[in-house]
Every structure is written in C-alpha cells, then in structure tokens.
Amino acid sequence: MEEVEELEAPRPRRGAGRNAPAPRAVGRSGRNAPVEAKPERLHKILAQSGVGSRRDMEEWIAAGRVTVNGKPAEVGQLVGPEDKVKVSGRLVHLRFGSLRLPRVVLYHKPEGQIVSRDDPEGRDSVFDFLPRMRGSRWVAVGRLDYNTSGLLLFTNSGDLANRLMHPRYNLEREYAVRVLGDLDDATLKQLAAGIELEDGPARFTTLLDAGGEGANHWYRVTLSEGRNREVRRMFEAVGATVSRLIRVRYGPFVLPARLKRGSTMELTDMDVAKLMREFGLPAPEVIQKRDKRTRK
C-alpha cells in the first residue's frame, strides 16, 4: 500500500518535468475575518502586492506619488493591513505575506513514480510533475509506494501538511484493492478483526467486496493510519496477492473521476481557506474568484 503521511491558490502555474501538469488555479470566495499581520515596510509591501519593483516603489514614495491614510508617505515607513495606501490617487489592495493562502494540489499518481526528490536509481519522481513554484516548495501529505497509484496531496504550507497527517485528526484513507482470487469469509473476518504485523497490530476500518471478473477480485478498504505499505502487508499476511492498489480518498478529498493519471488539480482559495479553518489555522479573507482547471 502506501506509506502515508500525507489535499488553489491565487493562480496556477505551469508544471515542470515530462508531461508536467500545469493546472490553473481555482477561484474562490470566502468571508473569514482577516488574520493579524505584522507591519512591513511600505516599499516592500507595494512590490509584494504587484505594483512595481522595490526600487521603483522607493522612488515613487520619494516623489510623493504614494499616500498612507491620506498623508504623504515616507521612505522606510511601516504599514499594516488596516492602513489605506494609494498610489497616484488609486487605492492599492495590499498583500501581506502572512495573509497569503498556501497552495494545495491534488495529484493522480500513476504507478512507477516515487514520492521523493532523491532517488539513487533515477526513477521518475512525483515532484517532477507538479506545478512550478517560486520562493517555497511542495510538501507531500503522506506517500504512496512505487507500485501504488491514486490520490496524493501536496501543499507549500508545512503547518497545513502536518495537521493533515497528524494522528489526532484521524483522517481516513480509502483504497481500491485488486487481489488474485476471492477471499473466503474467514479471511475477510480476520482482516476486519485485525492482523499482527511486524510493526504492530493493524486493521481495516471497513472492508467491502467490490466484485470482479475472472481471476481478479476487487475490495474497498479504509484505515485511519498510514504506515509503510500497510494495505499490501495486511493482505500478504493472509496469503493474498495484491495485483493493483489505488488510493481513492484521503480524508475529505476524493480522487476526481476527471483527474487523469499524471495530472494535478489545484484547490480554490475558498476551499483552502475553509480547509485551514477546519484544521485550526488562521485564514485570510478571500476576495478574488478564479476558475478551476486540471492539466495533464
């Protein structure tokens, strides 16, 4: 199975790597209360808000083109979210770093990719197929092993990633498992009751027969932890051979039917803000709307 520890931001970016997915970020709208942000230097926050370069902003401030709360601004002046800043008479929507929402993407991992940036064998890495990002890096919310496909979550927020993986939130992982042959009732009961593995007892929260044809039979299983290859090891412990394993859900996130293998889908700002609130993290007010896209 997987090795779990593992769920858009303002704008999608082009993906890197072979056939890299470059999703378009999804739009959002939300109404949370603004998060407190520390005052920052005016020229820095104007540049961060996309008005121009820091050097240009310093020159504009010195030239009297910038006002703060109706008064001429000064070079080096500090401003906060509550201040009204105008450039050439036009109000600027300031974007403070601490108020920015993290990015979150869903990735449909195919078999034959590793969830690591370094591999002595030179195998394909999932990180080669994610959207490019400047100034931060993607963090995997858990893992899937080389031969397992399905849903993976990535974010550039370490805090959010940690909460999505933390045992206290008890997020269920759901898998579609194909095995060779049918399992008898005694074996199914054994899997449901629990299996003793080398790293401790393990059990499925649910185990459902999903049918099948010929030599292959499908089962749907859920568990609330993500130890290394746990699903595979549980079936192997009862003498069953897993021929295919797909993660179809992680917590509230279901693998979208339209998300093709090797493609990503980025969450909307509204969904990211909601997710952060649900996990006890501060989320800024969401204003802009954008459309959601997937890209292969």
N, C-alpha and C positions, 0 to 999 in steps of 0.2 A: 504494500500500500504506500501511502505517502509517508512522509516524515514531516508531520505538520508542526508548524508553529505559525502559522500564517496569520477587500473588499476591497467631480471632474473639475477639474479646476478651471480657473478662468479660461484657459484656452488650450486646445490640443496642440501637440507638437508632432512633427514628423518623426517616425520611428527610425531606429538605426539598425543596421545589420541586414542580412539577406532576407528579402521579402518582409522587412520590418513593418509592423503595423504602425500607422501614424494616425491615431484616432483624432477626431475633432471633439473638443471638449463639449460637454453638455451644458446647457443653460440652466440657470437656477434662479430661484427667487425665494427669499426667506425673510423671517421677521424676528430674528433673535436680537437681543439687546447687544449693542456694541461692546467689545471687550476692551478693558483698560489697556492703554498703550503708553509707554514712556515717551516724553517729549524728545524730539530729534531735531537736528539742525535743519533749518529751512531749505537750504540749497540741496541737501541730501534727500529730503523727503519729496521735494519737487521733481528731482531727477528720478527718484524711485516711482513717482506717480506718472512718469512718461512725458513730462513737459519738455524736457531737454537734458543736456549733459550737466554735470555738476558745475563745470567751469562756466557754461552759459548762464546757469542759474545765479551764480555769484555775480556775474556781470550785469544781469538784469536787475538783481537786487540793488547793486551799487548805482545803477542808472535810474532807480526809482520806479521801475515798472511793476514792482511787487508790493502789495499791502497785506498787513495782517490785522484783522479786526478793524479795518478802516484806516489804519495808520501806516505810514511808510515803513517798510521792512528794513532790517539791518543785517549786514553780512554776519553770519555766525549765530543769528537769533534762533532760539529754540521754539518749536511749535508742537502742539498736541492735537489730538483728534477733535477737541472742542473749538479750536481756532478756525476762523474763516479767512482763507487765503485767496487773494485774487491776483491774477497776472494780466496786466493790461486791461484791467476792469472786469475780467471774466473769472467767476468763481471756479476754483480747482477742487476736484474730489481727491483728497489726499489718501494715499495708500500706505499705511504703516506696516512695516514688516511683521510686527506681532499680530496684526489683524488679518494677515493673509491666510486664506484657507489652504490646507495641504491638498495635494493631488492624490487621487485614488483611482486605480485602474483594475479592471477585471481582465485576466488573460486566459485564453483557452490553450493550455499547454498540450502540445502533441507528444506522443512517445518519442524518445530519442533525444531529449534535451535535459540538461542538468540545471538544478536551481543553485548555481554557484557562479561566481565570477572567475574563479581559477580552477582549471582542470588540467592535470599533467597529460591526460590523454587527448586534449584538444577537441573535446566533443562540443557540440552546439550548446550554448547557454541561453536560458530564457531571457537574460538581461540584454542579449544582442537584438532582441525583437521587441523591446519596449520603446515607447516614445522617448526622444531625447529630452534632457533636462539640464538647465544651467544652474549652477550655484548649489545644487543639492543632488542626492542620489536616491534611487529606488531602494526600498527595503521590502523584502519578501515577507508576507504574512504567512509563515509556515512554508512547508516544502512538499514536493511530490517527487518520488524517486524517478529514475531514468526511464523506466518502462511503464510509468503511470501517466495517464493523460487527465485532462479536465481542468476544473476551475482553480486558478491561483489569483491571489490578491496582492497588489503592490501599492505602497504609499511612500511619500517622501517625508512623512512625519513619524519619527521614532516613537513618540508618545502614543500615537494612534495605533501603530503596529503592535506595540507592547500590550495595549489593552485588548486588541483583537485576539491576541494569543494567550492572554493571562487565564489560568485555570479558573479563577473565581467567576469569570463571566460564562463559563460552561457552554461555549458555542459548539453546536453540533456540526459534525462533518458527515455528509451523506455520500455514499458511493454506489455505483452500479458495478457489480462483480460478476464476471462470467467464469464459470468453472467447467471442467470436463466431467460430464455425467451429472446425474441427480444425487442429491444428498438425502439420505433416509431421515425419518423423523427423529431417531435417537441422536444423530449427528447434529441436526438443527437445534434440538433442545440443549445439547452440550454447548454449542456456540452461544446460544441465548443465555445460558446459565453462567458461562464464564470459562475461559481457558487459562491455564497456568503457563505463562511464557517465561523465558529466562530472565526477563527484567520485571517480573511480577504478574499478577492476575490481570486479565483483560476480558471485556465482554462487550457485546453489541447492545446498544440501547434498543434498537429494533432490528429485526431480520425478516424480510418479506420475500416470498417466492415471486419472481417476475417472469417466469415461464422461459421458453426456449424451444429450439428445434434441433434434431439430430443429437450429436454428442455434446453440444454445449447447452448450459442452463444458466439463466441469469438470476441474481438475487440483488435486492436493495438493502443496504445495511447503514446504520447510523451509529456513531460513537461520539463521545464528548471530550476526547483527548486526541493527541496526535503523535504518538510515539513512532519511532523509525520503523517503516514497513509493517505497521501493526496489523492492518487488514490482511495482507498476504500471509503473515506469520500465523494468524489465527486459523485461517483456512488450511494452511500447511500442517498445523498441529493436529488436525482431524483427518489428515490424509487426502485432502482435496487439492487439486492443481488449478491455480488461478491462471486463466489464459488471457484475461483482459481486466483492467481495473480503471475506472473513470470516476473522478470526483465530480459530483453534480451539484453539490451545495456546500457552502461554508457559512454557518450561522444564518443570517437573513438573506445572504446572497445566493441566488440560484444561477447556474450556468445558463445564459440566454440561448435559446434554440437557434437564433440567428447569428450567434457569435461563432464564426468558423475557427477551426484549429489554426493556431499561429497568429490569431488576431486579438486585438485589445478593444476594450470599451471603457471610456473614462466616465466616472460619475459626474453628475451635475454639481454645481456649487451648493444648490439647495439640499441635495442628498448628502453631500459631505458635511454640511453644517448640521443636518439632522443626526447623522451618524456620530459626530463629535459630541453633541449634546447627550445622546443616549449613553455614551461611554464616559460622561462626566468631564469632558474637555470644553474649554471656552471656545465659542464660535462667533465670528463677527457677523454683522448684519449683511445679508446678501442682497445685492441690488440688481445686477445685470442678469439678463437671460440669454442663453445660447442654446443651440440645438445639439442633441446627442448624436454621435456618429461612431461607427465602428470602422476599422480599417484592417485590411488584410495585408 
